[in-house]
Amino acid sequence: MAFIHNKDVGFNRNQVITINHTDALGEQAKTFKNELLQISGVQDATMSGFLPVNYNRNNNAYFTSPALDPNSGMSMQSWTVDENYISTLGIQILQGRDFSAQFLTDSTGIIIIAGIAEIAAGSIAMGLGGYLAGKTEQDHYNSEVKREYYEVENLRHKEVEETKEFFANIGLSEELQNRATEEIAQDKKQWVDFMMKYELGLDKPDPKRATKSALNIGISYIVGGLIPLSPYFFVTQPVEGLKISAIVTLVCLFVFGWFKSKMTGVNVWGGALRVMLIGAAAASAAFGVAKLFEG
């Protein structure tokens, strides 16, 4: 009896009071637990379907492992508990981690998974947006080219007047206007190209621009997303990852702003600081909105 009484069963059984059949409370179990916590002297409370070594219970799992004796295995039991079970009973965890009310969000794993998913979705969406913008520009240019060819062939007098008007606006005499218009009107393609550029202000877009735009935007989005996400690959606590991520991101924004300002000829320190502060403000706004919806 002394052996059983003093045996370390892996949890603190002193000053532990058990209340049986709480499963009958159903949805009111959590309310009952909160009421128990209001009682003076109650330090913690937990809901579970079983207590270790409380009474006989059949093993419901059996497995073997290469690390164990190949001729023997290990039995285990499982039962439903809440997030306070291990801490309330003082159970010692040899390996693994404890439960928590935010079990799915209190580790960096879910942050990494969600971050990668967002980067993938965002890069595809932004890349497609860039591709569609490039295609729309090409389609608009081709549509205007067709319209100009129609006017050159069917409304020649109108196009002649518009061409002479352009030359008049740049200061040519009426004689030079007529000569220049006659000269350019001899080549239909040259005339259409001239009207596209100087009447409509449209330059012929690069036929590969849509694809290049999609790739540039998509890759930029991926790189920009991996920078704040990368610290979470090397830490286990989300708060620690957030601190490192904020520092790394701000440094990268400052460096990007510095090079951008140097290339555009503005004050490099002011430009770098401005880019960093704008990025910090955007990140803070997003974090604030998330906390607002979190309640």
ChimeraX commands (.cxc) that place a marker at each C-alpha (Angstrom):
marker #1 position 0.00,0.00,0.00 radius 0.5
marker #1 position 2.86,2.34,0.80 radius 0.5
marker #1 position 4.31,1.65,-2.65 radius 0.5
marker #1 position 1.02,2.48,-4.34 radius 0.5
marker #1 position 0.51,5.57,-2.18 radius 0.5
marker #1 position 3.97,6.97,-2.90 radius 0.5
marker #1 position 4.22,5.86,-6.52 radius 0.5
marker #1 position 4.84,8.74,-8.94 radius 0.5
marker #1 position 1.99,8.38,-11.40 radius 0.5
marker #1 position 2.99,11.41,-13.45 radius 0.5
marker #1 position 0.61,13.99,-11.98 radius 0.5
marker #1 position -0.05,15.82,-8.74 radius 0.5
marker #1 position -2.96,14.12,-6.96 radius 0.5
marker #1 position -2.78,16.22,-3.77 radius 0.5
marker #1 position -5.65,18.68,-3.34 radius 0.5
marker #1 position -7.36,17.41,-6.48 radius 0.5
marker #1 position -11.13,17.04,-6.21 radius 0.5
marker #1 position -13.00,15.08,-8.88 radius 0.5
marker #1 position -16.65,15.49,-9.82 radius 0.5
marker #1 position -18.06,12.53,-11.69 radius 0.5
marker #1 position -20.57,12.44,-14.57 radius 0.5
marker #1 position -20.03,16.05,-15.66 radius 0.5
marker #1 position -20.57,14.82,-19.21 radius 0.5
marker #1 position -24.29,14.91,-18.42 radius 0.5
marker #1 position -24.06,18.71,-18.41 radius 0.5
marker #1 position -23.61,18.77,-22.17 radius 0.5
marker #1 position -23.25,22.31,-23.47 radius 0.5
marker #1 position -23.44,23.68,-19.93 radius 0.5
marker #1 position -20.15,22.01,-18.94 radius 0.5
marker #1 position -18.07,25.08,-19.78 radius 0.5
marker #1 position -20.40,27.30,-17.75 radius 0.5
marker #1 position -20.14,24.90,-14.81 radius 0.5
marker #1 position -16.36,24.99,-15.07 radius 0.5
marker #1 position -16.32,28.80,-15.04 radius 0.5
marker #1 position -18.56,28.81,-11.95 radius 0.5
marker #1 position -16.15,26.47,-10.18 radius 0.5
marker #1 position -13.30,28.87,-10.89 radius 0.5
marker #1 position -15.22,31.61,-9.06 radius 0.5
marker #1 position -15.18,29.61,-5.81 radius 0.5
marker #1 position -12.59,30.76,-3.30 radius 0.5
marker #1 position -9.68,28.33,-3.03 radius 0.5
marker #1 position -10.17,26.81,-6.49 radius 0.5
marker #1 position -6.98,27.46,-8.44 radius 0.5
marker #1 position -7.87,25.73,-11.68 radius 0.5
marker #1 position -10.44,23.40,-13.19 radius 0.5
marker #1 position -10.55,21.04,-16.11 radius 0.5
marker #1 position -13.06,18.82,-17.89 radius 0.5
marker #1 position -12.08,15.32,-18.94 radius 0.5
marker #1 position -13.46,11.87,-19.58 radius 0.5
marker #1 position -10.92,10.11,-17.37 radius 0.5
marker #1 position -8.23,10.50,-14.70 radius 0.5
marker #1 position -4.94,8.56,-14.85 radius 0.5
marker #1 position -5.03,5.37,-12.70 radius 0.5
marker #1 position -8.43,6.46,-11.35 radius 0.5
marker #1 position -9.99,3.09,-12.07 radius 0.5
marker #1 position -9.58,0.14,-14.37 radius 0.5
marker #1 position -9.73,0.98,-18.04 radius 0.5
marker #1 position -9.05,-1.18,-21.05 radius 0.5
marker #1 position -6.20,-0.17,-23.32 radius 0.5
marker #1 position -7.52,1.12,-26.64 radius 0.5
marker #1 position -4.31,1.29,-28.64 radius 0.5
marker #1 position -1.23,-0.84,-29.09 radius 0.5
marker #1 position 1.80,-0.15,-31.23 radius 0.5
marker #1 position 5.39,-1.16,-31.76 radius 0.5
marker #1 position 8.39,0.96,-32.62 radius 0.5
marker #1 position 11.88,0.24,-34.01 radius 0.5
marker #1 position 13.21,1.99,-30.92 radius 0.5
marker #1 position 11.54,-0.60,-28.66 radius 0.5
marker #1 position 12.19,-4.27,-28.17 radius 0.5
marker #1 position 10.96,-5.91,-31.40 radius 0.5
marker #1 position 9.31,-8.62,-29.28 radius 0.5
marker #1 position 7.33,-6.13,-27.23 radius 0.5
marker #1 position 5.05,-3.19,-27.83 radius 0.5
marker #1 position 3.47,-0.32,-25.98 radius 0.5
marker #1 position -0.12,0.06,-24.83 radius 0.5
marker #1 position -1.78,3.44,-24.63 radius 0.5
marker #1 position -5.08,4.98,-23.65 radius 0.5
marker #1 position -6.89,8.05,-24.96 radius 0.5
marker #1 position -9.74,10.17,-23.67 radius 0.5
marker #1 position -11.24,13.60,-24.24 radius 0.5
marker #1 position -9.87,16.53,-22.24 radius 0.5
marker #1 position -9.93,20.31,-22.42 radius 0.5
marker #1 position -6.97,22.68,-22.73 radius 0.5
marker #1 position -6.43,22.95,-18.94 radius 0.5
marker #1 position -6.18,19.21,-18.23 radius 0.5
marker #1 position -2.39,18.81,-18.11 radius 0.5
marker #1 position -1.70,22.05,-16.21 radius 0.5
marker #1 position -4.47,21.43,-13.67 radius 0.5
marker #1 position -3.27,17.93,-12.77 radius 0.5
marker #1 position 0.39,18.90,-12.96 radius 0.5
marker #1 position 1.14,16.12,-15.43 radius 0.5
marker #1 position 4.74,15.97,-16.56 radius 0.5
marker #1 position 5.22,16.05,-20.34 radius 0.5
marker #1 position 8.22,14.00,-21.43 radius 0.5
marker #1 position 7.97,14.97,-25.09 radius 0.5
marker #1 position 5.65,17.10,-27.20 radius 0.5
marker #1 position 3.64,20.12,-26.13 radius 0.5
marker #1 position 0.74,21.14,-23.96 radius 0.5
marker #1 position -2.74,22.01,-25.18 radius 0.5
marker #1 position -4.04,25.57,-25.32 radius 0.5
marker #1 position -7.28,27.34,-26.08 radius 0.5
marker #1 position -5.62,28.66,-29.25 radius 0.5
marker #1 position -4.06,25.32,-30.17 radius 0.5
marker #1 position -4.30,25.95,-33.91 radius 0.5
marker #1 position -2.85,29.46,-33.78 radius 0.5
marker #1 position -0.29,29.44,-30.96 radius 0.5
marker #1 position 2.49,27.85,-33.03 radius 0.5
marker #1 position 4.37,29.08,-36.07 radius 0.5
marker #1 position 3.22,26.09,-38.15 radius 0.5
marker #1 position -0.22,27.52,-38.89 radius 0.5
marker #1 position 1.34,30.92,-39.63 radius 0.5
marker #1 position 3.72,29.38,-42.15 radius 0.5
marker #1 position 0.96,27.37,-43.82 radius 0.5
marker #1 position -1.41,30.34,-43.98 radius 0.5
marker #1 position 1.40,32.61,-45.16 radius 0.5
marker #1 position 2.44,30.29,-47.98 radius 0.5
marker #1 position -1.20,29.88,-49.03 radius 0.5
marker #1 position -1.68,33.65,-49.08 radius 0.5
marker #1 position 1.54,34.19,-51.05 radius 0.5
marker #1 position 0.51,31.56,-53.59 radius 0.5
marker #1 position -3.00,32.96,-54.00 radius 0.5
marker #1 position -1.84,36.58,-54.00 radius 0.5
marker #1 position 0.96,36.06,-56.52 radius 0.5
marker #1 position -1.42,34.25,-58.90 radius 0.5
marker #1 position -4.10,36.93,-58.52 radius 0.5
marker #1 position -1.66,39.82,-58.95 radius 0.5
marker #1 position 0.10,38.08,-61.84 radius 0.5
marker #1 position -3.19,37.49,-63.62 radius 0.5
marker #1 position -4.12,41.12,-62.99 radius 0.5
marker #1 position -0.90,42.26,-64.63 radius 0.5
marker #1 position -1.44,39.87,-67.54 radius 0.5
marker #1 position -5.01,41.07,-68.10 radius 0.5
marker #1 position -3.88,44.70,-67.94 radius 0.5
marker #1 position -1.25,44.02,-70.61 radius 0.5
marker #1 position -3.74,42.16,-72.80 radius 0.5
marker #1 position -6.29,44.94,-72.41 radius 0.5
marker #1 position -3.70,47.49,-73.59 radius 0.5
marker #1 position -2.92,45.34,-76.63 radius 0.5
marker #1 position -6.60,44.82,-77.42 radius 0.5
marker #1 position -7.27,48.56,-77.13 radius 0.5
marker #1 position -4.35,49.38,-79.44 radius 0.5
marker #1 position -5.44,46.81,-82.04 radius 0.5
marker #1 position -8.98,48.12,-81.91 radius 0.5
marker #1 position -7.81,51.69,-82.55 radius 0.5
marker #1 position -5.57,50.49,-85.41 radius 0.5
marker #1 position -8.57,48.90,-87.13 radius 0.5
marker #1 position -10.57,52.09,-86.66 radius 0.5
marker #1 position -7.78,54.22,-88.15 radius 0.5
marker #1 position -7.45,51.91,-91.18 radius 0.5
marker #1 position -11.20,52.20,-91.73 radius 0.5
marker #1 position -11.06,55.99,-91.58 radius 0.5
marker #1 position -8.05,56.14,-93.92 radius 0.5
marker #1 position -9.83,53.97,-96.46 radius 0.5
marker #1 position -13.41,55.25,-96.11 radius 0.5
marker #1 position -13.12,58.71,-94.54 radius 0.5
marker #1 position -9.97,59.93,-96.25 radius 0.5
marker #1 position -10.98,63.59,-96.34 radius 0.5
marker #1 position -11.48,63.54,-92.56 radius 0.5
marker #1 position -8.07,62.00,-91.92 radius 0.5
marker #1 position -6.45,64.54,-94.27 radius 0.5
marker #1 position -7.96,67.42,-92.29 radius 0.5
marker #1 position -6.84,65.86,-88.98 radius 0.5
marker #1 position -3.31,65.41,-90.32 radius 0.5
marker #1 position -3.12,68.99,-91.58 radius 0.5
marker #1 position -4.47,70.18,-88.22 radius 0.5
marker #1 position -1.60,68.42,-86.44 radius 0.5
marker #1 position 1.00,70.10,-88.67 radius 0.5
marker #1 position -0.73,73.46,-88.19 radius 0.5
marker #1 position -0.51,73.07,-84.41 radius 0.5
marker #1 position 3.27,72.63,-84.59 radius 0.5
marker #1 position 3.62,75.85,-86.62 radius 0.5
marker #1 position 3.95,74.74,-90.26 radius 0.5
marker #1 position 2.72,77.03,-93.04 radius 0.5
marker #1 position -0.32,75.98,-95.05 radius 0.5
marker #1 position 1.89,75.05,-98.01 radius 0.5
marker #1 position 4.07,72.78,-95.86 radius 0.5
marker #1 position 0.96,71.33,-94.26 radius 0.5
marker #1 position -0.36,70.24,-97.63 radius 0.5
marker #1 position 3.00,68.89,-98.82 radius 0.5
marker #1 position 3.63,66.96,-95.57 radius 0.5
marker #1 position 0.11,65.53,-95.59 radius 0.5
marker #1 position 0.37,64.44,-99.23 radius 0.5
marker #1 position 3.74,62.81,-98.54 radius 0.5
marker #1 position 2.65,60.87,-95.48 radius 0.5
marker #1 position -0.67,59.83,-97.04 radius 0.5
marker #1 position 1.10,57.95,-99.83 radius 0.5
marker #1 position 1.89,55.05,-97.46 radius 0.5
marker #1 position -1.25,53.78,-95.73 radius 0.5
marker #1 position 0.59,51.95,-92.92 radius 0.5
marker #1 position 2.89,54.90,-92.27 radius 0.5
marker #1 position -0.13,57.20,-92.18 radius 0.5
marker #1 position -1.99,54.96,-89.71 radius 0.5
marker #1 position 1.10,54.67,-87.51 radius 0.5
marker #1 position 1.49,58.44,-87.59 radius 0.5
marker #1 position -2.13,59.02,-86.55 radius 0.5
marker #1 position -1.91,56.40,-83.79 radius 0.5
marker #1 position 1.11,58.07,-82.27 radius 0.5
marker #1 position 0.39,61.77,-82.75 radius 0.5
marker #1 position -3.42,61.94,-82.88 radius 0.5
marker #1 position -4.27,59.32,-80.28 radius 0.5
marker #1 position -0.99,59.32,-78.36 radius 0.5
marker #1 position -0.69,55.51,-78.47 radius 0.5
marker #1 position 2.57,53.63,-78.89 radius 0.5
marker #1 position 2.54,50.06,-80.12 radius 0.5
marker #1 position 2.81,47.81,-77.05 radius 0.5
marker #1 position 5.33,45.00,-76.77 radius 0.5
marker #1 position 3.47,41.77,-77.75 radius 0.5
marker #1 position 5.22,39.99,-74.83 radius 0.5
marker #1 position 4.39,42.72,-72.35 radius 0.5
marker #1 position 1.44,40.89,-70.79 radius 0.5
marker #1 position 3.51,37.79,-70.03 radius 0.5
marker #1 position 6.46,39.82,-68.76 radius 0.5
marker #1 position 4.17,41.92,-66.58 radius 0.5
marker #1 position 2.55,38.82,-65.08 radius 0.5
marker #1 position 5.91,37.24,-64.28 radius 0.5
marker #1 position 7.40,40.43,-62.83 radius 0.5
marker #1 position 4.42,41.13,-60.60 radius 0.5
marker #1 position 4.00,37.50,-59.51 radius 0.5
marker #1 position 7.68,37.00,-58.67 radius 0.5
marker #1 position 7.85,40.35,-56.88 radius 0.5
marker #1 position 4.82,39.39,-54.81 radius 0.5
marker #1 position 6.41,36.07,-53.84 radius 0.5
marker #1 position 9.71,37.69,-52.82 radius 0.5
marker #1 position 7.90,40.45,-50.93 radius 0.5
marker #1 position 5.76,37.89,-49.11 radius 0.5
marker #1 position 8.62,35.55,-48.18 radius 0.5
marker #1 position 10.61,38.34,-46.50 radius 0.5
marker #1 position 8.21,38.84,-43.54 radius 0.5
marker #1 position 7.33,35.13,-43.45 radius 0.5
marker #1 position 10.90,33.76,-43.42 radius 0.5
marker #1 position 11.62,34.37,-39.68 radius 0.5
marker #1 position 8.80,32.01,-38.71 radius 0.5
marker #1 position 10.74,29.10,-40.27 radius 0.5
marker #1 position 13.46,29.48,-37.62 radius 0.5
marker #1 position 11.50,30.12,-34.41 radius 0.5
marker #1 position 8.83,28.23,-32.49 radius 0.5
marker #1 position 6.98,31.08,-30.77 radius 0.5
marker #1 position 4.73,33.31,-32.91 radius 0.5
marker #1 position 5.44,36.43,-30.85 radius 0.5
marker #1 position 9.18,35.99,-31.29 radius 0.5
marker #1 position 8.67,35.44,-35.02 radius 0.5
marker #1 position 6.53,38.57,-35.24 radius 0.5
marker #1 position 9.25,40.72,-33.65 radius 0.5
marker #1 position 11.97,39.39,-35.94 radius 0.5
marker #1 position 9.67,39.64,-38.97 radius 0.5
marker #1 position 8.89,43.29,-38.21 radius 0.5
marker #1 position 12.59,44.16,-37.91 radius 0.5
marker #1 position 13.60,42.28,-41.07 radius 0.5
marker #1 position 10.74,43.79,-43.07 radius 0.5
marker #1 position 11.49,47.35,-41.96 radius 0.5
marker #1 position 15.17,46.92,-42.83 radius 0.5
marker #1 position 14.28,45.57,-46.29 radius 0.5
marker #1 position 11.84,48.42,-46.89 radius 0.5
marker #1 position 14.50,50.94,-45.89 radius 0.5
marker #1 position 17.07,49.37,-48.24 radius 0.5
marker #1 position 14.52,49.21,-51.08 radius 0.5
marker #1 position 13.57,52.85,-50.51 radius 0.5
marker #1 position 17.23,53.86,-50.46 radius 0.5
marker #1 position 17.99,52.25,-53.84 radius 0.5
marker #1 position 14.72,53.53,-55.31 radius 0.5
marker #1 position 15.52,57.08,-54.23 radius 0.5
marker #1 position 19.09,56.82,-55.54 radius 0.5
marker #1 position 17.82,55.71,-58.95 radius 0.5
marker #1 position 15.19,58.47,-59.14 radius 0.5
marker #1 position 17.56,61.21,-57.97 radius 0.5
marker #1 position 15.79,62.22,-54.76 radius 0.5
marker #1 position 17.24,62.43,-51.25 radius 0.5
marker #1 position 18.13,58.81,-50.44 radius 0.5
marker #1 position 17.67,59.05,-46.66 radius 0.5
marker #1 position 14.35,60.83,-46.89 radius 0.5
marker #1 position 13.10,58.49,-49.60 radius 0.5
marker #1 position 14.19,55.39,-47.70 radius 0.5
marker #1 position 12.54,56.60,-44.51 radius 0.5
marker #1 position 9.34,57.45,-46.37 radius 0.5
marker #1 position 9.08,53.96,-47.93 radius 0.5
marker #1 position 9.77,52.32,-44.57 radius 0.5
marker #1 position 7.15,54.41,-42.74 radius 0.5
marker #1 position 4.52,53.79,-45.42 radius 0.5
marker #1 position 5.13,50.04,-45.19 radius 0.5
marker #1 position 5.01,50.16,-41.39 radius 0.5
marker #1 position 1.73,52.09,-41.48 radius 0.5
marker #1 position 0.17,49.59,-43.89 radius 0.5
marker #1 position 1.29,46.63,-41.77 radius 0.5
marker #1 position 0.02,48.29,-38.59 radius 0.5
marker #1 position -3.36,48.96,-40.19 radius 0.5
marker #1 position -3.66,45.31,-41.28 radius 0.5
marker #1 position -2.66,44.09,-37.81 radius 0.5
marker #1 position -5.17,46.47,-36.20 radius 0.5
marker #1 position -8.01,45.28,-38.41 radius 0.5
marker #1 position -7.17,41.66,-37.57 radius 0.5
marker #1 position -7.16,42.41,-33.83 radius 0.5
marker #1 position -10.45,44.29,-34.21 radius 0.5
marker #1 position -12.20,41.29,-35.78 radius 0.5
marker #1 position -10.54,38.98,-33.28 radius 0.5
marker #1 position -12.33,40.91,-30.57 radius 0.5
marker link #1:1,2 radius 0.2
marker link #1:2,3 radius 0.2
marker link #1:3,4 radius 0.2
marker link #1:4,5 radius 0.2
marker link #1:5,6 radius 0.2
marker link #1:6,7 radius 0.2
marker link #1:7,8 radius 0.2
marker link #1:8,9 radius 0.2
marker link #1:9,10 radius 0.2
marker link #1:10,11 radius 0.2
marker link #1:11,12 radius 0.2
marker link #1:12,13 radius 0.2
marker link #1:13,14 radius 0.2
marker link #1:14,15 radius 0.2
marker link #1:15,16 radius 0.2
marker link #1:16,17 radius 0.2
marker link #1:17,18 radius 0.2
marker link #1:18,19 radius 0.2
marker link #1:19,20 radius 0.2
marker link #1:20,21 radius 0.2
marker link #1:21,22 radius 0.2
marker link #1:22,23 radius 0.2
marker link #1:23,24 radius 0.2
marker link #1:24,25 radius 0.2
marker link #1:25,26 radius 0.2
marker link #1:26,27 radius 0.2
marker link #1:27,28 radius 0.2
marker link #1:28,29 radius 0.2
marker link #1:29,30 radius 0.2
marker link #1:30,31 radius 0.2
marker link #1:31,32 radius 0.2
marker link #1:32,33 radius 0.2
marker link #1:33,34 radius 0.2
marker link #1:34,35 radius 0.2
marker link #1:35,36 radius 0.2
marker link #1:36,37 radius 0.2
marker link #1:37,38 radius 0.2
marker link #1:38,39 radius 0.2
marker link #1:39,40 radius 0.2
marker link #1:40,41 radius 0.2
marker link #1:41,42 radius 0.2
marker link #1:42,43 radius 0.2
marker link #1:43,44 radius 0.2
marker link #1:44,45 radius 0.2
marker link #1:45,46 radius 0.2
marker link #1:46,47 radius 0.2
marker link #1:47,48 radius 0.2
marker link #1:48,49 radius 0.2
marker link #1:49,50 radius 0.2
marker link #1:50,51 radius 0.2
marker link #1:51,52 radius 0.2
marker link #1:52,53 radius 0.2
marker link #1:53,54 radius 0.2
marker link #1:54,55 radius 0.2
marker link #1:55,56 radius 0.2
marker link #1:56,57 radius 0.2
marker link #1:57,58 radius 0.2
marker link #1:58,59 radius 0.2
marker link #1:59,60 radius 0.2
marker link #1:60,61 radius 0.2
marker link #1:61,62 radius 0.2
marker link #1:62,63 radius 0.2
marker link #1:63,64 radius 0.2
marker link #1:64,65 radius 0.2
marker link #1:65,66 radius 0.2
marker link #1:66,67 radius 0.2
marker link #1:67,68 radius 0.2
marker link #1:68,69 radius 0.2
marker link #1:69,70 radius 0.2
marker link #1:70,71 radius 0.2
marker link #1:71,72 radius 0.2
marker link #1:72,73 radius 0.2
marker link #1:73,74 radius 0.2
marker link #1:74,75 radius 0.2
marker link #1:75,76 radius 0.2
marker link #1:76,77 radius 0.2
marker link #1:77,78 radius 0.2
marker link #1:78,79 radius 0.2
marker link #1:79,80 radius 0.2
marker link #1:80,81 radius 0.2
marker link #1:81,82 radius 0.2
marker link #1:82,83 radius 0.2
marker link #1:83,84 radius 0.2
marker link #1:84,85 radius 0.2
marker link #1:85,86 radius 0.2
marker link #1:86,87 radius 0.2
marker link #1:87,88 radius 0.2
marker link #1:88,89 radius 0.2
marker link #1:89,90 radius 0.2
marker link #1:90,91 radius 0.2
marker link #1:91,92 radius 0.2
marker link #1:92,93 radius 0.2
marker link #1:93,94 radius 0.2
marker link #1:94,95 radius 0.2
marker link #1:95,96 radius 0.2
marker link #1:96,97 radius 0.2
marker link #1:97,98 radius 0.2
marker link #1:98,99 radius 0.2
marker link #1:99,100 radius 0.2
marker link #1:100,101 radius 0.2
marker link #1:101,102 radius 0.2
marker link #1:102,103 radius 0.2
marker link #1:103,104 radius 0.2
marker link #1:104,105 radius 0.2
marker link #1:105,106 radius 0.2
marker link #1:106,107 radius 0.2
marker link #1:107,108 radius 0.2
marker link #1:108,109 radius 0.2
marker link #1:109,110 radius 0.2
marker link #1:110,111 radius 0.2
marker link #1:111,112 radius 0.2
marker link #1:112,113 radius 0.2
marker link #1:113,114 radius 0.2
marker link #1:114,115 radius 0.2
marker link #1:115,116 radius 0.2
marker link #1:116,117 radius 0.2
marker link #1:117,118 radius 0.2
marker link #1:118,119 radius 0.2
marker link #1:119,120 radius 0.2
marker link #1:120,121 radius 0.2
marker link #1:121,122 radius 0.2
marker link #1:122,123 radius 0.2
marker link #1:123,124 radius 0.2
marker link #1:124,125 radius 0.2
marker link #1:125,126 radius 0.2
marker link #1:126,127 radius 0.2
marker link #1:127,128 radius 0.2
marker link #1:128,129 radius 0.2
marker link #1:129,130 radius 0.2
marker link #1:130,131 radius 0.2
marker link #1:131,132 radius 0.2
marker link #1:132,133 radius 0.2
marker link #1:133,134 radius 0.2
marker link #1:134,135 radius 0.2
marker link #1:135,136 radius 0.2
marker link #1:136,137 radius 0.2
marker link #1:137,138 radius 0.2
marker link #1:138,139 radius 0.2
marker link #1:139,140 radius 0.2
marker link #1:140,141 radius 0.2
marker link #1:141,142 radius 0.2
marker link #1:142,143 radius 0.2
marker link #1:143,144 radius 0.2
marker link #1:144,145 radius 0.2
marker link #1:145,146 radius 0.2
marker link #1:146,147 radius 0.2
marker link #1:147,148 radius 0.2
marker link #1:148,149 radius 0.2
marker link #1:149,150 radius 0.2
marker link #1:150,151 radius 0.2
marker link #1:151,152 radius 0.2
marker link #1:152,153 radius 0.2
marker link #1:153,154 radius 0.2
marker link #1:154,155 radius 0.2
marker link #1:155,156 radius 0.2
marker link #1:156,157 radius 0.2
marker link #1:157,158 radius 0.2
marker link #1:158,159 radius 0.2
marker link #1:159,160 radius 0.2
marker link #1:160,161 radius 0.2
marker link #1:161,162 radius 0.2
marker link #1:162,163 radius 0.2
marker link #1:163,164 radius 0.2
marker link #1:164,165 radius 0.2
marker link #1:165,166 radius 0.2
marker link #1:166,167 radius 0.2
marker link #1:167,168 radius 0.2
marker link #1:168,169 radius 0.2
marker link #1:169,170 radius 0.2
marker link #1:170,171 radius 0.2
marker link #1:171,172 radius 0.2
marker link #1:172,173 radius 0.2
marker link #1:173,174 radius 0.2
marker link #1:174,175 radius 0.2
marker link #1:175,176 radius 0.2
marker link #1:176,177 radius 0.2
marker link #1:177,178 radius 0.2
marker link #1:178,179 radius 0.2
marker link #1:179,180 radius 0.2
marker link #1:180,181 radius 0.2
marker link #1:181,182 radius 0.2
marker link #1:182,183 radius 0.2
marker link #1:183,184 radius 0.2
marker link #1:184,185 radius 0.2
marker link #1:185,186 radius 0.2
marker link #1:186,187 radius 0.2
marker link #1:187,188 radius 0.2
marker link #1:188,189 radius 0.2
marker link #1:189,190 radius 0.2
marker link #1:190,191 radius 0.2
marker link #1:191,192 radius 0.2
marker link #1:192,193 radius 0.2
marker link #1:193,194 radius 0.2
marker link #1:194,195 radius 0.2
marker link #1:195,196 radius 0.2
marker link #1:196,197 radius 0.2
marker link #1:197,198 radius 0.2
marker link #1:198,199 radius 0.2
marker link #1:199,200 radius 0.2
marker link #1:200,201 radius 0.2
marker link #1:201,202 radius 0.2
marker link #1:202,203 radius 0.2
marker link #1:203,204 radius 0.2
marker link #1:204,205 radius 0.2
marker link #1:205,206 radius 0.2
marker link #1:206,207 radius 0.2
marker link #1:207,208 radius 0.2
marker link #1:208,209 radius 0.2
marker link #1:209,210 radius 0.2
marker link #1:210,211 radius 0.2
marker link #1:211,212 radius 0.2
marker link #1:212,213 radius 0.2
marker link #1:213,214 radius 0.2
marker link #1:214,215 radius 0.2
marker link #1:215,216 radius 0.2
marker link #1:216,217 radius 0.2
marker link #1:217,218 radius 0.2
marker link #1:218,219 radius 0.2
marker link #1:219,220 radius 0.2
marker link #1:220,221 radius 0.2
marker link #1:221,222 radius 0.2
marker link #1:222,223 radius 0.2
marker link #1:223,224 radius 0.2
marker link #1:224,225 radius 0.2
marker link #1:225,226 radius 0.2
marker link #1:226,227 radius 0.2
marker link #1:227,228 radius 0.2
marker link #1:228,229 radius 0.2
marker link #1:229,230 radius 0.2
marker link #1:230,231 radius 0.2
marker link #1:231,232 radius 0.2
marker link #1:232,233 radius 0.2
marker link #1:233,234 radius 0.2
marker link #1:234,235 radius 0.2
marker link #1:235,236 radius 0.2
marker link #1:236,237 radius 0.2
marker link #1:237,238 radius 0.2
marker link #1:238,239 radius 0.2
marker link #1:239,240 radius 0.2
marker link #1:240,241 radius 0.2
marker link #1:241,242 radius 0.2
marker link #1:242,243 radius 0.2
marker link #1:243,244 radius 0.2
marker link #1:244,245 radius 0.2
marker link #1:245,246 radius 0.2
marker link #1:246,247 radius 0.2
marker link #1:247,248 radius 0.2
marker link #1:248,249 radius 0.2
marker link #1:249,250 radius 0.2
marker link #1:250,251 radius 0.2
marker link #1:251,252 radius 0.2
marker link #1:252,253 radius 0.2
marker link #1:253,254 radius 0.2
marker link #1:254,255 radius 0.2
marker link #1:255,256 radius 0.2
marker link #1:256,257 radius 0.2
marker link #1:257,258 radius 0.2
marker link #1:258,259 radius 0.2
marker link #1:259,260 radius 0.2
marker link #1:260,261 radius 0.2
marker link #1:261,262 radius 0.2
marker link #1:262,263 radius 0.2
marker link #1:263,264 radius 0.2
marker link #1:264,265 radius 0.2
marker link #1:265,266 radius 0.2
marker link #1:266,267 radius 0.2
marker link #1:267,268 radius 0.2
marker link #1:268,269 radius 0.2
marker link #1:269,270 radius 0.2
marker link #1:270,271 radius 0.2
marker link #1:271,272 radius 0.2
marker link #1:272,273 radius 0.2
marker link #1:273,274 radius 0.2
marker link #1:274,275 radius 0.2
marker link #1:275,276 radius 0.2
marker link #1:276,277 radius 0.2
marker link #1:277,278 radius 0.2
marker link #1:278,279 radius 0.2
marker link #1:279,280 radius 0.2
marker link #1:280,281 radius 0.2
marker link #1:281,282 radius 0.2
marker link #1:282,283 radius 0.2
marker link #1:283,284 radius 0.2
marker link #1:284,285 radius 0.2
marker link #1:285,286 radius 0.2
marker link #1:286,287 radius 0.2
marker link #1:287,288 radius 0.2
marker link #1:288,289 radius 0.2
marker link #1:289,290 radius 0.2
marker link #1:290,291 radius 0.2
marker link #1:291,292 radius 0.2
marker link #1:292,293 radius 0.2
marker link #1:293,294 radius 0.2
marker link #1:294,295 radius 0.2
view
